Structures are given as structure tokens and as C-alpha cells.
């Protein structure tokens, strides 16, 4: 998704701006990039983001609003057990934004937040100071897009450029940028990992609304590889649907035929899973979606597919990949 797409989906007709955020460079850039938006000053982002009785489906249909704020709380978090760490013991993630431009039925954010609106934190200088402080204790592997997809916000904010520049500047910092979009501009560096969620067309069309198509993602993957970037392919989350083997088989065939897999750093395989604390609200906000209404089982407060089905799904995708890619570089979650 690009800036043109943002406009076509009626996103950001309103920009709510904290008074403390008005003086920041990113605030000026965002407002100037969206000249048709109504700018509304507010005291604190939670006055809009956390207000009661919001309707996520209605807000999504009518167009999400953007909130520019100063993050006064935690800036970097220890990765949760349901997240992919790829063997990194010091695995952390940052929160440059809250919520996402995209509208995936199964997104845990629909169970975590009571709004579809998006907060973008403009105080990048504070993030930089926090990263430098963390680096005093040793190398840092930092994910910047577990709570959002930052690429759709890049043209209006420069948030991706900020993080890629920081990674190049600071010794010991490696960042990972996960996306369901199809970016065309990359920064080749051993300290920057571009991780692409790879989903079949049938899953993208049914459940991953407004995201890039499989073909678009794979073209972006190939462009990143040709640019000399580190690339990670994430077959995660796999979503169970009737005939999933045929669907994922066609997808892997397309991946194998269109991507230089020997140039890929590693891969991940995982099925849908979500904290048991979020499932009720997620189902409320996606009442007609088969992706979230499945009769999941709870294990250690994580909702997931039954063990037999989960194992079958992951083994199937692994069997499709192991003959064309180093199996030791395929991680399961």
C-alpha cells in the first residue's frame, strides 16, 4: 500500500495531534503530506484512542484516523513467547506506532485495542536514546513492526528511513522490518532484515484486506534480494481453510519458481495463534470471519489449532520447502 492507496481508502481524513507533538519534525512532515486532512489538536492521544464505545468494523469501513503523539511510556519491550525470535536470546521489539493501516481479520490488534485508529509516535529522538542505552549491555536484535506495518506509513512519516539509518549508524544494532506490503525501496545492510509474510492468494483475498497480493510481495522480495538485502520469508500465520493443502501447494510452487531461495537468510513456519486474553474481542470485531471463529484450543493461555491439525499444517509446508532450502534454516512456531 502506498500514499495513493491511503487516500483511496479514505484513511486519515482527520489527524489528531497532541499539543506536545506539535513541535516535532515528523508531525510537520505528516501534516504537509496529507493536505486534505482535518487537523484536530488534543491533550493526550488516549483521549481519542482509548475512548469508550468505539466500533472497529465501522471505523474501518469509514476510514481510520491518525493520531500523532509523544510516547511517554515504554519504548522497547522484551519479545513475547508467541512471537518469532529466530534463535535470538536478546529479542526485543519497538513500538513506533499502535495499530495498523491494513485490516487482517485475524490480527491480534483487534483483540488488544478497542479502536481501528492509528497512533504514530513522533518522538524518534527518545527512541534513539533508548536504543543507545540498551546497546550498553550488548548487541540488540530489534523488531520494529510487530505491532504495526510501518511501510504504509513511510511516505508520510519517514519512519522506516529513521530506523534503517539508525541501524547503519549504531554498532551492535540489528533491526527487522516485517511487512505484508510490497515496498520498492530498500537499504542493503547486514544489520537490516526485511521479513515478508508470505500468504496464498486465497488467504490474502479473504482475510488480509488491503495488503499486497502474493505476486506483489514476491516481486518485492526479488527486488530486495537483487538490491543486496537480507531477506526472511515468513509462512506465518498459516490459516486453516478447506483444501488448504492445494492452496498452500500453489503458493509454494510460485515462491520456488519466482524467488532465488539460495539468497534468502531463513524462513519461518507457523500456524495461527493468539493470546487467550484477546480472542473474545477479536471474534467480536470479526464476527463473520472463518479465520477467527474456528474452535481453537487453549494451551498455556494461547489459542491455537488442535495439536494434530497444527502439526499436519506445519509439516506439510515444511515438506514443500525442505528439498529446495536448507532445512536447518527453517524455524517453526
Residue frames as qw, qx, qy, qz and C-alpha x, y, z in Angstrom:
[[0.000, 0.889, 0.458, 0.000, 0.00, 0.00, 0.00],
 [0.432, 0.141, 0.001, 0.891, 1.27, 3.47, -0.86],
 [0.037, 0.281, 0.297, -0.912, 0.14, 7.02, -0.17],
 [0.385, 0.010, -0.461, -0.799, -2.26, 6.92, -3.12],
 [0.475, -0.261, -0.833, -0.108, -3.85, 3.80, -1.65],
 [0.181, -0.295, -0.616, 0.708, -4.20, 5.50, 1.73],
 [0.243, 0.197, -0.007, -0.950, -6.23, 8.27, 0.09],
 [0.465, -0.041, -0.657, -0.592, -8.36, 5.86, -1.92],
 [0.469, -0.321, -0.815, 0.110, -9.42, 4.06, 1.26],
 [0.301, -0.794, -0.178, -0.497, -10.46, 7.34, 2.93],
 [0.735, -0.350, -0.359, 0.456, -7.83, 6.86, 5.57],
 [0.447, -0.272, -0.158, 0.838, -6.65, 9.76, 7.66],
 [0.034, 0.750, 0.407, 0.521, -9.39, 12.26, 6.84],
 [0.391, -0.887, 0.043, -0.243, -8.63, 13.51, 10.35],
 [0.632, 0.242, -0.501, 0.539, -5.27, 13.87, 12.10],
 [0.556, -0.814, -0.135, -0.102, -5.44, 14.27, 15.87],
 [0.555, 0.465, -0.373, 0.580, -2.28, 15.89, 17.20],
 [0.608, -0.597, -0.369, 0.372, -1.19, 16.04, 20.81],
 [0.024, -0.997, 0.049, -0.046, -0.20, 19.52, 21.91],
 [0.548, -0.652, 0.460, 0.250, 3.20, 18.14, 22.97],
 [0.721, 0.122, 0.572, 0.372, 3.68, 16.62, 19.50],
 [0.389, 0.892, 0.211, -0.091, 3.13, 19.82, 17.52],
 [0.046, -0.898, 0.376, 0.222, 6.80, 20.89, 17.52],
 [0.675, -0.246, 0.649, 0.250, 8.24, 17.62, 16.19],
 [0.092, 0.429, -0.604, -0.665, 9.67, 17.32, 12.69],
 [0.065, 0.158, 0.959, 0.225, 7.66, 14.17, 11.92],
 [0.194, 0.635, 0.609, -0.434, 4.43, 15.96, 12.83],
 [0.199, 0.677, -0.166, -0.689, 5.15, 18.69, 10.28],
 [0.035, 0.250, -0.833, -0.492, 6.00, 16.11, 7.64],
 [0.142, 0.347, 0.927, -0.033, 2.82, 14.10, 8.18],
 [0.217, 0.712, 0.417, -0.522, 0.54, 17.13, 8.12],
 [0.179, 0.631, -0.366, -0.660, 2.17, 18.53, 4.98],
 [0.026, -0.128, 0.926, 0.354, 1.92, 15.10, 3.31],
 [0.001, 0.499, 0.866, 0.042, -1.83, 14.94, 3.92],
 [0.012, 0.023, -0.008, 1.000, -3.03, 18.45, 3.00],
 [0.447, -0.326, -0.487, -0.676, -6.67, 17.39, 2.72],
 [0.525, -0.344, -0.744, 0.230, -6.88, 16.10, 6.28],
 [0.344, -0.819, -0.092, -0.451, -8.56, 17.96, 9.11],
 [0.471, 0.209, -0.614, 0.598, -6.04, 18.60, 11.91],
 [0.571, -0.701, -0.246, -0.350, -7.51, 18.47, 15.42],
 [0.141, 0.505, -0.640, 0.562, -5.39, 19.43, 18.47],
 [0.794, -0.445, -0.374, -0.177, -5.84, 17.15, 21.51],
 [0.417, -0.787, 0.391, -0.234, -4.42, 16.97, 25.01],
 [0.376, -0.395, 0.838, -0.006, -3.41, 13.28, 25.04],
 [0.355, 0.177, -0.766, -0.506, -3.68, 10.51, 22.49],
 [0.057, -0.185, -0.959, 0.206, -5.60, 8.29, 24.91],
 [0.329, 0.370, 0.339, -0.800, -8.47, 10.80, 24.88],
 [0.621, 0.403, -0.308, -0.597, -9.16, 9.59, 21.32],
 [0.417, 0.300, -0.850, -0.116, -7.51, 6.19, 21.12],
 [0.166, -0.061, -0.920, 0.349, -8.90, 4.81, 24.39],
 [0.443, -0.040, 0.167, -0.880, -12.34, 6.38, 24.46],
 [0.411, 0.104, 0.866, -0.267, -15.20, 4.01, 25.20],
 [0.597, 0.525, 0.522, -0.310, -17.83, 2.51, 22.90],
 [0.180, 0.577, -0.531, -0.594, -15.78, 2.52, 19.69],
 [0.868, 0.303, 0.338, -0.201, -16.79, 0.31, 16.77],
 [0.390, -0.440, 0.631, 0.506, -13.78, -1.19, 14.93],
 [0.455, 0.352, 0.734, 0.362, -15.67, -2.51, 11.86],
 [0.182, 0.914, 0.361, -0.036, -17.47, 0.82, 11.46],
 [0.208, -0.853, 0.264, 0.400, -14.25, 2.82, 11.83],
 [0.485, -0.188, 0.701, 0.488, -12.53, 0.58, 9.30],
 [0.395, 0.590, 0.652, 0.267, -15.29, 0.99, 6.73],
 [0.063, 0.969, 0.236, -0.047, -15.49, 4.74, 7.25],
 [0.503, 0.681, -0.241, 0.475, -11.75, 5.34, 7.23],
 [0.714, -0.419, -0.324, 0.457, -9.25, 5.09, 10.05],
 [0.028, -0.981, 0.050, -0.188, -7.99, 8.27, 11.68],
 [0.698, 0.262, -0.360, 0.562, -4.38, 9.09, 12.51],
 [0.489, -0.870, -0.062, -0.012, -3.19, 10.27, 15.92],
 [0.553, 0.527, -0.366, 0.531, 0.24, 11.89, 16.31],
 [0.669, -0.730, -0.054, -0.127, 1.61, 11.55, 19.81],
 [0.130, 0.666, -0.659, 0.325, 4.65, 11.55, 22.07],
 [0.836, -0.181, -0.517, 0.005, 5.36, 8.16, 23.62],
 [0.236, -0.719, 0.408, -0.511, 5.83, 8.83, 27.30],
 [0.891, -0.312, 0.252, -0.212, 5.81, 5.16, 28.29],
 [0.695, -0.279, 0.595, 0.292, 7.92, 2.14, 27.40],
 [0.392, 0.702, -0.350, -0.481, 9.67, 2.34, 24.05],
 [0.470, 0.370, -0.790, -0.133, 11.22, -1.12, 23.78],
 [0.816, -0.269, 0.262, -0.438, 9.81, -4.42, 25.03],
 [0.271, -0.302, 0.912, 0.069, 11.06, -7.96, 25.51],
 [0.473, 0.094, -0.639, -0.599, 9.60, -10.25, 22.85],
 [0.749, -0.146, 0.352, -0.542, 6.64, -12.43, 23.82],
 [0.490, -0.180, 0.850, 0.066, 6.67, -16.22, 23.59],
 [0.657, 0.532, 0.525, -0.101, 4.17, -16.25, 20.69],
 [0.327, 0.883, -0.220, -0.254, 6.50, -14.07, 18.59],
 [0.915, 0.301, -0.069, 0.260, 9.28, -15.34, 16.36],
 [0.383, -0.860, 0.273, 0.200, 12.76, -14.91, 17.80],
 [0.766, 0.582, -0.264, 0.072, 14.76, -16.94, 15.22],
 [0.861, -0.070, -0.303, 0.403, 17.06, -18.16, 17.95],
 [0.204, 0.563, -0.240, 0.764, 17.93, -14.70, 19.27],
 [0.468, -0.405, -0.670, 0.411, 18.12, -14.79, 23.05],
 [0.100, -0.441, -0.217, 0.865, 18.11, -10.99, 23.22],
 [0.084, 0.422, 0.693, 0.578, 14.97, -10.43, 21.17],
 [0.012, 0.495, 0.415, -0.763, 13.14, -7.11, 21.60],
 [0.237, 0.579, 0.592, 0.507, 10.62, -5.05, 19.73],
 [0.065, -0.166, -0.142, 0.974, 9.87, -1.35, 19.49],
 [0.191, 0.673, 0.708, -0.100, 6.51, 0.37, 19.15],
 [0.163, -0.069, 0.209, 0.962, 6.86, 3.24, 16.65],
 [0.447, -0.127, -0.270, -0.843, 3.10, 3.01, 16.08],
 [0.337, 0.107, 0.838, -0.416, -0.01, 1.40, 17.53],
 [0.658, 0.511, 0.450, -0.320, -2.50, -0.34, 15.24],
 [0.426, -0.104, 0.688, 0.578, -2.16, -0.92, 11.51],
 [0.341, 0.352, -0.274, -0.827, -3.28, 0.52, 8.19],
 [0.348, 0.039, -0.861, -0.370, -4.15, -2.98, 6.98],
 [0.663, -0.162, 0.199, -0.704, -7.28, -4.88, 8.01],
 [0.381, 0.148, -0.910, -0.064, -6.43, -8.55, 8.55],
 [0.709, -0.430, -0.334, -0.448, -9.37, -10.45, 10.06],
 [0.869, -0.282, -0.366, 0.174, -7.16, -12.44, 12.41],
 [0.336, 0.547, -0.349, 0.683, -4.90, -9.62, 13.62],
 [0.508, -0.379, -0.637, 0.438, -4.33, -9.74, 17.38],
 [0.093, 0.048, -0.130, 0.986, -4.56, -5.94, 17.45],
 [0.462, -0.352, -0.395, -0.712, -8.33, -6.28, 17.05],
 [0.718, -0.455, -0.525, 0.036, -8.33, -8.14, 20.33],
 [0.538, -0.150, -0.334, 0.759, -5.83, -5.84, 22.03],
 [0.019, -0.089, -0.057, 0.994, -7.27, -2.42, 21.18],
 [0.251, 0.590, 0.702, -0.311, -10.82, -1.06, 21.20],
 [0.285, 0.813, -0.014, -0.508, -10.26, 1.12, 18.14],
 [0.810, 0.401, 0.290, 0.316, -9.22, 0.91, 14.50],
 [0.161, 0.976, -0.113, 0.096, -7.49, 4.28, 14.62],
 [0.841, 0.184, -0.177, 0.477, -3.71, 4.51, 14.45],
 [0.362, -0.909, 0.110, 0.176, -1.22, 6.21, 16.75],
 [0.742, 0.455, -0.143, 0.472, 2.12, 7.27, 15.29],
 [0.565, -0.733, -0.060, 0.373, 4.74, 8.28, 17.83],
 [0.456, 0.854, -0.024, 0.249, 6.76, 11.25, 16.60],
 [0.333, -0.867, 0.367, -0.049, 9.47, 11.44, 19.29],
 [0.914, 0.303, -0.222, 0.151, 12.10, 9.42, 17.43],
 [0.192, 0.688, -0.515, 0.474, 14.87, 11.12, 19.40],
 [0.617, -0.451, 0.475, -0.437, 13.67, 9.34, 22.55],
 [0.988, 0.119, 0.066, -0.073, 13.70, 6.00, 20.74],
 [0.625, 0.603, -0.372, 0.328, 17.25, 6.65, 19.62],
 [0.157, -0.639, 0.560, -0.504, 18.35, 7.40, 23.18],
 [0.838, -0.242, 0.348, -0.343, 16.67, 4.25, 24.47],
 [0.933, 0.332, -0.120, 0.074, 18.34, 2.09, 21.82],
 [0.372, 0.662, -0.487, 0.433, 21.75, 3.54, 22.66],
 [0.470, -0.530, 0.511, -0.487, 21.13, 2.83, 26.34],
 [0.960, -0.025, 0.194, -0.200, 20.19, -0.79, 25.60],
 [0.784, 0.523, -0.278, 0.185, 23.29, -1.24, 23.47],
 [0.104, -0.733, 0.563, -0.367, 25.45, -0.52, 26.50],
 [0.735, -0.277, 0.559, -0.266, 24.54, -4.05, 27.65],
 [0.448, -0.123, 0.822, 0.331, 25.50, -5.68, 24.35],
 [0.070, -0.031, -0.672, -0.737, 24.11, -6.30, 20.83],
 [0.429, 0.325, 0.500, -0.679, 20.41, -5.71, 20.27],
 [0.035, 0.199, 0.830, 0.519, 18.12, -7.52, 17.81],
 [0.213, 0.367, 0.397, -0.814, 15.14, -5.22, 17.47],
 [0.164, 0.460, 0.788, 0.375, 11.86, -5.75, 15.61],
 [0.043, 0.190, 0.116, -0.974, 10.10, -2.52, 14.68],
 [0.477, 0.035, -0.358, -0.802, 6.89, -3.85, 13.13],
 [0.140, -0.165, -0.969, 0.116, 5.27, -6.48, 15.33],
 [0.107, 0.537, 0.615, -0.567, 2.55, -4.06, 16.45],
 [0.406, 0.764, 0.078, -0.495, 2.06, -2.46, 13.04],
 [0.743, 0.313, 0.356, 0.472, 3.24, -2.46, 9.43],
 [0.236, -0.695, 0.008, 0.679, 5.48, 0.58, 9.09],
 [0.361, 0.040, 0.579, 0.730, 5.91, 0.56, 5.31],
 [0.100, 0.715, 0.603, 0.340, 2.46, 2.03, 4.50],
 [0.266, -0.918, -0.200, 0.214, 3.35, 4.96, 6.78],
 [0.659, -0.195, 0.187, 0.702, 6.77, 5.61, 5.25],
 [0.321, 0.494, 0.356, 0.725, 5.83, 8.18, 2.58],
 [0.228, -0.848, -0.236, -0.417, 4.05, 10.41, 5.04],
 [0.634, -0.772, 0.046, -0.021, 6.36, 9.96, 8.03],
 [0.404, 0.693, -0.561, 0.207, 9.83, 8.69, 7.07],
 [0.729, -0.530, 0.345, -0.264, 9.64, 6.20, 9.93],
 [0.975, 0.108, 0.084, 0.172, 11.35, 3.37, 8.01],
 [0.524, 0.677, -0.211, 0.472, 14.18, 5.66, 6.93],
 [0.340, -0.774, 0.356, -0.399, 14.73, 6.70, 10.54],
 [0.866, -0.350, 0.345, -0.096, 15.17, 3.11, 11.71],
 [0.901, 0.324, 0.050, 0.285, 17.31, 1.94, 8.80],
 [0.278, 0.790, -0.279, 0.469, 19.61, 4.95, 9.25],
 [0.537, -0.679, 0.383, -0.322, 19.87, 4.20, 12.96],
 [0.973, -0.084, 0.208, 0.053, 20.79, 0.57, 12.29],
 [0.731, 0.534, -0.085, 0.415, 23.58, 1.63, 9.96],
 [0.020, 0.821, -0.276, 0.499, 24.86, 4.19, 12.44],
 [0.564, -0.607, 0.422, -0.368, 24.93, 2.18, 15.69],
 [0.332, 0.345, -0.876, 0.044, 27.28, -0.73, 16.29],
 [0.071, 0.009, 0.920, -0.384, 25.53, -3.80, 17.66],
 [0.514, 0.346, 0.373, -0.691, 22.04, -2.89, 16.45],
 [0.005, 0.066, 0.862, 0.503, 20.20, -5.19, 14.03],
 [0.478, 0.235, 0.303, -0.790, 16.64, -4.38, 13.05],
 [0.172, 0.221, 0.916, 0.288, 13.94, -6.48, 11.43],
 [0.379, 0.240, 0.014, -0.894, 11.09, -4.97, 9.45],
 [0.274, 0.239, 0.931, 0.031, 8.12, -7.30, 8.92],
 [0.324, 0.332, -0.085, -0.882, 5.57, -6.48, 6.23],
 [0.518, 0.397, 0.757, 0.001, 2.57, -7.60, 4.19],
 [0.354, 0.847, 0.007, -0.396, 3.12, -4.78, 1.74],
 [0.831, 0.312, 0.241, 0.392, 5.36, -4.64, -1.32],
 [0.178, -0.876, 0.136, 0.427, 8.00, -1.94, -0.80],
 [0.764, 0.596, 0.067, 0.239, 10.19, -0.92, -3.70],
 [0.192, 0.807, -0.383, 0.406, 12.93, 0.98, -1.86],
 [0.905, -0.360, -0.175, 0.143, 15.41, -0.88, 0.33],
 [0.079, -0.872, 0.464, -0.130, 18.59, -0.23, 2.28],
 [0.901, 0.136, -0.394, 0.120, 21.07, -3.07, 1.78],
 [0.115, -0.676, 0.571, -0.452, 22.89, -3.74, 5.04],
 [0.507, 0.008, -0.850, 0.143, 23.85, -6.80, 7.08],
 [0.034, -0.096, -0.651, 0.752, 22.16, -5.06, 10.00],
 [0.519, 0.201, 0.099, -0.825, 18.72, -4.77, 8.38],
 [0.168, 0.108, 0.971, 0.129, 16.43, -7.76, 7.79],
 [0.498, 0.090, -0.174, -0.845, 13.39, -7.42, 5.55],
 [0.209, 0.086, 0.960, -0.168, 10.87, -10.06, 6.60],
 [0.440, 0.029, -0.389, -0.809, 7.96, -10.74, 4.27],
 [0.571, 0.110, 0.695, -0.423, 4.78, -12.51, 5.36],
 [0.213, 0.167, -0.765, -0.584, 4.00, -14.91, 2.52],
 [0.514, 0.234, 0.644, -0.516, 0.33, -15.87, 2.15],
 [0.303, 0.278, 0.816, 0.406, -1.63, -17.63, -0.61],
 [0.132, -0.199, -0.324, -0.915, -3.89, -15.51, -2.80],
 [0.479, -0.492, -0.661, -0.302, -6.94, -17.20, -1.31],
 [0.509, -0.510, -0.485, 0.495, -5.89, -16.18, 2.21],
 [0.215, -0.109, 0.023, 0.970, -4.90, -12.65, 1.20],
 [0.224, -0.295, -0.470, -0.801, -8.20, -12.03, -0.58],
 [0.546, -0.533, -0.616, -0.197, -10.37, -13.45, 2.19],
 [0.652, -0.636, -0.337, 0.238, -8.61, -12.41, 5.34],
 [0.531, -0.339, 0.023, 0.776, -5.75, -9.92, 4.72],
 [0.281, 0.862, 0.410, 0.101, -7.66, -6.92, 3.42],
 [0.105, 0.989, -0.097, -0.029, -5.74, -4.04, 1.81],
 [0.572, -0.541, 0.516, 0.336, -2.44, -5.91, 1.91],
 [0.265, 0.565, -0.606, -0.493, -0.31, -6.60, -1.15],
 [0.940, 0.173, -0.084, -0.282, -1.10, -9.64, -3.27],
 [0.871, -0.260, 0.336, 0.248, 1.18, -12.66, -3.32],
 [0.701, 0.503, 0.185, 0.470, 2.61, -11.65, -6.71],
 [0.042, 0.921, -0.093, 0.377, 3.30, -8.13, -5.46],
 [0.642, -0.702, 0.308, -0.021, 5.04, -9.43, -2.35],
 [0.885, -0.032, 0.325, 0.332, 7.19, -11.85, -4.32],
 [0.512, 0.717, 0.067, 0.469, 8.24, -9.14, -6.76],
 [0.233, -0.903, 0.216, -0.288, 9.25, -7.04, -3.77],
 [0.845, -0.415, 0.315, 0.124, 11.15, -9.99, -2.28],
 [0.812, 0.307, 0.227, 0.441, 13.10, -10.43, -5.52],
 [0.228, 0.867, -0.032, 0.441, 13.84, -6.70, -5.70],
 [0.520, -0.802, 0.269, -0.123, 15.14, -6.72, -2.12],
 [0.891, -0.164, 0.321, 0.275, 17.39, -9.69, -2.92],
 [0.647, 0.557, 0.169, 0.492, 18.71, -8.03, -6.09],
 [0.044, -0.926, 0.099, -0.362, 19.40, -4.90, -4.04],
 [0.476, 0.356, -0.652, 0.471, 21.70, -6.93, -1.79],
 [0.472, -0.492, 0.279, -0.676, 19.41, -7.01, 1.24],
 [0.021, -0.054, 0.960, -0.274, 18.94, -9.65, 3.89],
 [0.597, -0.108, -0.295, -0.738, 15.55, -11.27, 3.34],
 [0.194, -0.010, 0.914, -0.356, 13.45, -13.52, 5.52],
 [0.473, -0.169, -0.571, -0.649, 10.33, -15.37, 4.33],
 [0.259, -0.046, 0.728, -0.633, 7.60, -15.94, 6.92],
 [0.441, -0.219, -0.737, -0.463, 4.97, -18.56, 6.12],
 [0.325, -0.381, -0.713, 0.491, 3.24, -17.48, 9.27],
 [0.527, -0.049, 0.756, -0.386, 0.49, -17.43, 10.21],
 [0.162, -0.080, -0.876, -0.448, -0.86, -20.30, 8.17],
 [0.522, 0.050, 0.286, -0.802, -4.66, -20.11, 8.20],
 [0.267, 0.115, 0.956, 0.050, -6.72, -23.28, 8.02],
 [0.582, 0.329, -0.026, -0.744, -9.33, -23.35, 5.27],
 [0.866, 0.200, 0.443, -0.116, -10.92, -26.21, 3.39],
 [0.804, 0.534, 0.089, 0.244, -8.47, -27.50, 0.80],
 [0.239, -0.923, 0.248, 0.169, -5.55, -25.78, 2.47],
 [0.698, -0.255, 0.531, 0.406, -3.01, -28.25, 1.07],
 [0.557, 0.543, 0.461, 0.426, -3.85, -27.41, -2.53],
 [0.027, 0.988, 0.107, 0.110, -3.90, -23.69, -1.70],
 [0.419, -0.806, 0.368, 0.198, -0.52, -23.69, 0.04],
 [0.754, 0.020, 0.523, 0.396, 0.91, -26.02, -2.59],
 [0.456, 0.759, 0.294, 0.360, 0.15, -23.50, -5.34],
 [0.179, -0.977, 0.110, -0.023, 1.67, -20.77, -3.19],
 [0.620, -0.554, 0.466, 0.302, 4.94, -22.63, -2.55],
 [0.709, 0.348, 0.462, 0.403, 5.20, -23.52, -6.24],
 [0.253, 0.917, 0.138, 0.276, 5.00, -19.83, -7.07],
 [0.400, -0.869, 0.279, 0.087, 7.58, -18.93, -4.40],
 [0.756, -0.239, 0.500, 0.348, 10.01, -21.59, -5.60],
 [0.621, 0.492, 0.438, 0.425, 9.70, -20.53, -9.24],
 [0.181, 0.898, 0.161, 0.367, 9.98, -16.78, -8.69],
 [0.356, -0.893, 0.253, -0.109, 12.44, -16.26, -5.80],
 [0.568, 0.475, -0.610, 0.282, 16.15, -17.04, -5.57],
 [0.788, -0.577, -0.142, -0.158, 15.82, -19.06, -2.39],
 [0.815, -0.012, -0.228, 0.532, 19.58, -19.51, -2.03],
 [0.226, 0.421, -0.133, 0.868, 19.77, -15.77, -1.36],
 [0.553, -0.655, -0.199, -0.475, 17.19, -15.91, 1.44],
 [0.080, -0.549, 0.660, -0.507, 18.54, -15.75, 5.01],
 [0.057, 0.057, 0.954, -0.290, 15.97, -18.05, 6.59],
 [0.438, -0.316, -0.530, -0.653, 12.30, -18.94, 6.77],
 [0.249, -0.060, 0.727, -0.638, 9.64, -19.43, 9.40],
 [0.417, -0.268, -0.754, -0.430, 6.58, -21.66, 9.54],
 [0.065, 0.099, 0.697, -0.708, 3.76, -21.13, 11.98],
 [0.141, -0.538, -0.764, -0.326, 0.04, -21.53, 12.29],
 [0.249, -0.671, -0.107, -0.690, -2.44, -19.01, 13.65],
 [0.554, -0.355, -0.617, 0.432, -2.11, -18.41, 17.39],
 [0.093, -0.658, -0.014, -0.747, -3.23, -15.66, 19.71],
 [0.027, 0.131, -0.700, 0.701, -3.21, -14.89, 23.41],
 [0.200, -0.480, -0.854, -0.011, -6.28, -16.22, 25.17],
 [0.097, -0.523, -0.379, 0.757, -6.79, -12.70, 26.56],
 [0.124, 0.350, -0.275, -0.887, -7.58, -11.34, 23.09],
 [0.052, 0.155, 0.908, 0.387, -9.77, -13.98, 21.44],
 [0.109, 0.635, 0.709, -0.288, -13.13, -12.75, 22.73],
 [0.126, 0.769, 0.041, -0.625, -12.73, -9.21, 21.44],
 [0.061, -0.312, 0.718, 0.620, -11.12, -10.44, 18.22],
 [0.106, 0.337, 0.914, 0.200, -14.16, -12.57, 17.47],
 [0.107, 0.750, 0.483, -0.439, -16.46, -9.68, 18.33],
 [0.076, 0.733, -0.208, -0.644, -14.65, -7.46, 15.84],
 [0.250, 0.321, -0.747, -0.526, -14.56, -10.07, 13.06],
 [0.639, 0.020, 0.572, -0.514, -17.88, -11.90, 13.61],
 [0.841, 0.439, 0.077, -0.306, -18.17, -13.29, 10.09],
 [0.331, 0.696, -0.633, -0.071, -14.59, -14.41, 9.58],
 [0.976, -0.061, -0.202, -0.048, -13.88, -18.14, 9.47],
 [0.540, 0.474, -0.492, 0.492, -10.25, -17.32, 10.32],
 [0.045, -0.365, 0.567, -0.738, -11.15, -16.36, 13.90],
 [0.734, -0.203, 0.122, -0.636, -14.35, -18.29, 14.56],
 [0.679, 0.194, -0.708, 0.000, -12.58, -21.66, 14.34],
 [0.789, -0.583, -0.067, -0.183, -12.95, -23.79, 17.52],
 [0.366, 0.618, -0.584, 0.379, -9.40, -23.25, 18.76],
 [0.802, -0.417, -0.392, 0.171, -7.96, -24.97, 21.81],
 [0.168, -0.914, 0.252, -0.272, -6.28, -23.14, 24.66],
 [0.897, -0.066, -0.231, 0.372, -2.79, -24.19, 25.67],
 [0.521, -0.257, -0.184, 0.793, -0.79, -22.14, 28.20],
 [0.102, 0.754, 0.300, -0.575, -3.28, -19.30, 27.61],
 [0.073, 0.394, -0.532, -0.746, -2.62, -19.35, 23.87],
 [0.746, 0.403, 0.371, -0.379, -5.44, -20.12, 21.45],
 [0.073, 0.488, -0.729, -0.474, -4.31, -22.28, 18.55],
 [0.761, 0.141, -0.447, -0.449, -5.36, -25.13, 16.30],
 [0.923, -0.305, 0.195, -0.127, -5.62, -28.64, 17.78],
 [0.430, -0.604, 0.613, 0.273, -2.22, -30.32, 18.01],
 [0.671, 0.172, 0.677, 0.249, -2.87, -32.83, 15.22],
 [0.452, 0.829, 0.308, 0.116, -4.01, -30.17, 12.76],
 [0.093, -0.949, 0.262, 0.149, -1.25, -27.74, 13.70],
 [0.541, -0.417, 0.666, 0.300, 1.41, -30.40, 13.26],
 [0.648, 0.409, 0.605, 0.216, -0.08, -31.52, 9.96],
 [0.310, 0.941, 0.138, 0.008, -0.15, -27.97, 8.56],
 [0.182, -0.868, 0.425, 0.181, 3.41, -27.13, 9.55],
 [0.615, -0.212, 0.711, 0.269, 4.79, -30.46, 8.36],
 [0.632, 0.605, 0.469, 0.123, 3.04, -30.02, 5.03],
 [0.241, 0.966, -0.089, -0.006, 4.60, -26.63, 4.32],
 [0.401, -0.678, 0.588, 0.182, 7.99, -27.87, 5.54],
 [0.726, 0.090, 0.650, 0.206, 7.78, -30.84, 3.16],
 [0.532, 0.795, 0.267, 0.115, 7.25, -28.41, 0.29],
 [0.060, 0.969, -0.232, 0.056, 10.31, -26.35, 1.20],
 [0.662, -0.591, 0.439, 0.137, 12.95, -28.68, 2.59],
 [0.820, 0.194, 0.406, 0.353, 14.06, -30.01, -0.81],
 [0.447, 0.719, 0.161, 0.508, 14.80, -26.54, -2.13],
 [0.105, -0.827, 0.236, -0.500, 16.04, -24.79, 1.02],
 [0.337, 0.263, -0.772, 0.470, 18.39, -25.63, 3.89],
 [0.588, -0.542, -0.561, -0.215, 16.09, -27.24, 6.45],
 [0.550, -0.306, -0.442, 0.640, 18.28, -26.05, 9.33],
 [0.075, -0.016, -0.014, 0.997, 17.29, -22.50, 8.39],
 [0.427, -0.428, -0.518, -0.605, 13.56, -23.22, 8.64],
 [0.035, -0.078, 0.675, -0.733, 12.17, -22.23, 12.05],
 [0.357, -0.463, -0.746, -0.317, 8.83, -23.43, 13.42],
 [0.115, -0.120, 0.430, -0.887, 6.49, -21.57, 15.77]]
